[in-house]
């Protein structure tokens, strides 16, 4: 089992300033869809040291998720030098996440 979604969140300006490839994984620890997708997301990013994977707890009053207009969980947002390059909503295979990472040049 991987790490839980973190309740502490970085500010959007800090996320936008992160260099390289960043994968924001928005969800909630109690969410069934998130739990089902967790091994797929982990498999896609495992062994890829070039990707910074941040698991961010989302929900009402969570400004980071609102700033990315997250509607469904889990949603994976891939950033390259602070710019969104790909998004996967409720992945059903690790390949979906790998393709998103490849769009950032991190495959």
Buried (B, 14 or more C-beta within 10 A) or exposed (E): EEEEBEEEBBEBEEBBEBEBBBBBBBBBEEBEBBBEBBEBBBBBBEEBEEBBBBBBBBBEEBEBBEEBEBEEBBBBBBBBEBEBBBBBBBBEEBEBBBBBBBBBEBB
